[in-house]
């Protein structure tokens, strides 16, 4: 009997599955004759799902390369290969790098945040990152005038904004997620209240600005790659890479956290510590993205929602790369369409937010099922 249970291909070897699609009905007693699982023990339900995943990644990579090359080469007045062509392409490459950083931060942060909170209809912006960014920008213009926008530019000011956002989030996590009465719902509620309060203060100051000051401020309050400066990138790229890679390396624990607190306790994963660890890394990613390009409320939600549909797996080691690729495709593709198809130079984030908000409403109306 023992040999039959431990032999390769036997019931005991097949019945234990870590695939997220498994249900309690699938996990029968070990060694029950005739019981066969409905899915494999890997990240995918079957070979077809794995093949589909590889196709999706390949297609997203090709589209991302195509959109990136189009932004670099199309409407370049200089002959291809000339020195002038590469000078113009180099200037445009900065915008592509900013898009890649924003997509990387928003995709990984949103997917990880939704996992640890156990909720797929919220984003990290609920913690008040964007409201704090708006308050900082509005306060600078309110107290310093138009010169306040200039005062907020520079490496020091960029790092100060990132540090302030991270400090606020860490304070909330350390206060509300530690101890006997730690509660995720209360933390999210306080984040919403703080965000609403900061938004109200910003609105009050905006009403007291002159029309010219308000016009200058408004341009900064829309998420746009034009808000980023090349001098920020040597600091933004290492920060987001370190935080993103640490989250990706922690994918196996995120998979367990997604199953709930009780499962974490049963398999020996410290749910509280892992939650705080992930949320701190998420706060770093969101702070870098917001300070770099400005607020983009529904962009992360749109990327995360579509990533779940395209990846066909809940394994974060495979889900996160799909999210990053998809985020870059959405950003670069949106800028490509606006610049070279509709010839409408404008803030692409408005279109992205409109589409993301629409997807959000669809998910809500369908009770979380897309």
N, C-alpha and C positions, 0 to 999 in steps of 0.2 A: 504493500500500500504506500509506504514512504517513498519507494523508488518511483512509483507511478506519479506521485504528486510532485516530485522534484525533477523529473525527467524533462529535458527541453521539449517544448511544444505541448506539455501536459496541461491539464486544467489549471493547476496552481500557477504555472508559469504564465498563462494567458489571462487569467481572470483578474489579476491585480493591475489596474489601469490608472494612470494619472491624467488622462485626457479630460479637459474641462467638460466635455459633452456627456461624461458618465453621470448617471443618476443613481440613486440609492437602489433602484430596482436592478441596475446592471451589476452592482457589487454584491454578488451572492456569496454564500459560505464557501470557503476553500474546499476543493475536492468533491463538490456536489456533481454527480454524474449528469451529463447531458446539458449542463449550464455553460453557455458560450457568451462571451462579451459581445456587445454591439459595436465596439470601437477598439482600436489598437492602443497600446500603452505609450505611443509617441505623441508628438505635438499635433498630429493630424489624425482625422478619423480613418482615412484610408490612403492608398497611394494616389488616387485621383485628386484628393485634396492637397497632397504634397506637390503634385505636378502643377496644379492650378496656382499654388502659392509661388512657385518658381516662375511661372509665366507672368503673373502679376508683377513680381519684382522686376523682371526683365523689361516688361512694357513700361513700367514707371521710370526705370532708368533711361530707356531710350527717349521717352517723352521729355524727361528732365534735361537730357543732353541736347535735344532738339530745341527746346525753349531757350536754354542758355545760349546756344550758338546763335539762335535767331536774334536774341537781344544784343549780342556782341557784333554781329555782322550786318544785319539788315539796316538799310538807310545809312550806312557808313559811306560818306562821300569820297573817301580815298580809295585808290585801287587795292584790291585784295593782295596782301603780302607786303605792301609798301610800309615804310617806316611810319607814315602818317596814319595808316590803317591800324597798326598795332598800338599807336599812342591813343587813338580814340577808343579802341577795344579795351585798353588797359583802364581808361577812365570808367568805362561801362562795367568792367569786371568788379569794381568796388561795390556797385549796386548788387551784382550777383552774389558776392560774398555776404553782404548784409542780408539778402533774402535767405541764403543757406543757413546763416546763424539764427535768424528769426524762426525759420521752419524747424530747425533742430530743437530750439528751446521750447517752442509752443507745442510741438508734437509730443516730445518725451514728457514734458511737464504735465500736460493734460491727461495723457494715458495713465501715467503713474499716479496722479492725483485722484482720478476716478477710481483707480484700483484700491487705494488705501482708504478712501471714503466710502467705497461700496455703492457708488452712485454715478450713473453715466449721463446725467443731464446737468451736471455742474462742472465748472472749470475753475482753475486756480485764481482767476480774476475775482472770484467771489470773496477772496480774503482781503480785498481792498488795495491791491497793487496799483491798479489803474486809477483809482480814486486818489491815492497818495501822489501818483505822478501828476495828475491834474491839479491837485492842491499845490504842489511844489511849483509847477509852471505858472499857475495863476497868481500865487503869492509873490513870485519874483517880478511879474509884470505889474502887479498892484502896488508893490512897495518901491520898485525901481524904475517903473515905466518901461518903454520899449527896450531900454538898455538892459532890463532884466533878462530878456531872452539871450542876449550876448553874454551876460554874466553867468548863465547856466551852461554855456558851451565850454568845452575844454575837458581834458582827461580827469583833472581833479574833481570837477563838478559831476562828471559821469560816474566816477567811482563812489562819490559821496551819495548820489541817488541810489545806486545799487546797494551800498552798505545800509542806508536808512531803510529801504524796503525789506532787506533780509533781516535786519534787527527787529523790525516790527513783527514779522512772521515768526521768527524764533521765539520772541517774547510770548506770543499767543500760544505757540505749540508747547513751550516749556511750562506755561502756567496752566493750560487747560487739558493737556494730555498726559500729565504725570500725576501720580498719586492714586489713591483708592477710588476717587470719584471722577476719574478722567472720562470725558464725554465728547465724542466727535461732533455730535449734533450741536451742542452748546458752542463749541469752537467755531463751527460754520455760521451759526446765528450771530455770534459776536463779530465775526468778520464782515457779515452783511451790514450790521448796524454801524460799525466803524466806517465801512465804505460809504454808506448813506450819509453819515455825518460829515465826512470829508467832502463828499459831493455837494452837500448843502452849503458848507463854508465856501467852496469854490464858486458856486453859483452866486452867492451874495457878493463876493469880491468882483466877479465878472460884471455884475450890474452897475458897479461903480466905476468901471473903466471907460475911457473915452472910446469913440468908434475906431480910431486908428489903432489904439492899444488892443482893443478886442479883436480886430482883424488880424493883427500879428499873432496874438495868442491862439486864435482858432486854428491857424495853420500848424501850430505845434501840437494841438490836441487830437489831430487825426493821425492814426498810424500810417507812416510812410517811410520808405527807404531813404527819402531825401532828408529826414531828420537825423540820420546817422552821419557821423564824420569818420573819415579814414583813420584818424588818430585814436578812435575808440577801439578799433578792431584788435590791436595787439593785446588788449586787456580782456575784451569781450570773448574772443575765440578761446583762449585757455580756460577761462572760467566756465563757459558752457561745455567745453569738451570734458573737463574733469568731472563736472556734475553729471553730464549725460552718460559718460562711460561708467561711472560708479553705479548709476541706476541700472544700466544694462547688465553689468556684472552681478547685480542683485536680483536678476530676473527670476531665478528659481524661488527666492523668498516672496517676490511679488505674486508669483503663481499660487503660492500657499495662502498669502494674505487675501487673495481674491476669493478663496473658498470660505472665509469667515474666521472670526476670532477663535471659536471652539476648535476648529481644525488645526489652527496654529498651535494652540495649547497642547493638543493631542500629539503633534509631531515634534514638539520641542522648539518651536519658533517663538521668540519673544515678540508678541504682536505689538505691544506698546512701543518698545524701543525701535523696532523696524519701521513702524509708522512715523515716528518723529524723525528718524534718520532720512526716510524718503521725502517727507514734507520739507525738511531743511534743504535738500538738494533741489526739490521742485521750486522752492522760493528763490534759490540762486538763479535758476534758469529763467523764471518769470521776471525777476528783477533786471537781469541783463537784457532780455527781450524788450521789456517796457521802457527801460532807460535808453535803449538803442534806437528804437523806431517809433515808440509811442504805444498807446493802448489799441489793442485789437481783440475786442471782447469775445466774438464768436468764431474767430479763426481757429483757435485750438479745438473748440468743440466740433467744428466742421471736419477738421482733419482726423480727430479721434473717432468720430462716428463712422466716417467712410473707411477708416483703417480697419475697424472691426469687421465691416462687411467684406472688404477685399481680401484680407489676410486669411480668413477661414480658420483661424486658430486663436486661442487665448494665451498661448505661450508668449510671454513678453520678450523673450530673446528673438523671436521672429516678428512679433507685432510692432516693436519699436522701430526697426529699420523701415518697415512699410510706412509707418507714420511720418518719418523724416522725409522719405522720398515723395510721398503724397503731398506733404506740406510745401516742399520746394516746387513741385509741379503746379500746385494751385497758385502760389505767389508768382512764379516766373511766367506761367501761362497767362495769368490775369494781366500782368504788365505787358506781355507780348501782344495780347489781343487788343488792349487799350491803345497801345502805341502804334502798332503796325497794321491792324485790321480796321478798327473804328476811328483811328487817328484822333483820339480824345485824350489829350494830356490832362491827367487829373489824379485824384487820390484814389488808388485802386482799392484801398481798404474799405471804402464806402460800399463798393460792389460786393466785396468779400463778406462784409458784415451783413449786408442784405441777404445774401445767399445763406450764410450761416444762421442768421436769425430765422429764416424760413425753414431750414432743416430742423432747427430747435423746436419750432412750433409743430412741425410734422411729428417729431418724436414724442412730444408731450401729448398731442392729440391721439396718437396711437399707443399711449400708455407705455412709452419706453421701448417699443418694438419698431424697428425700421424695416 
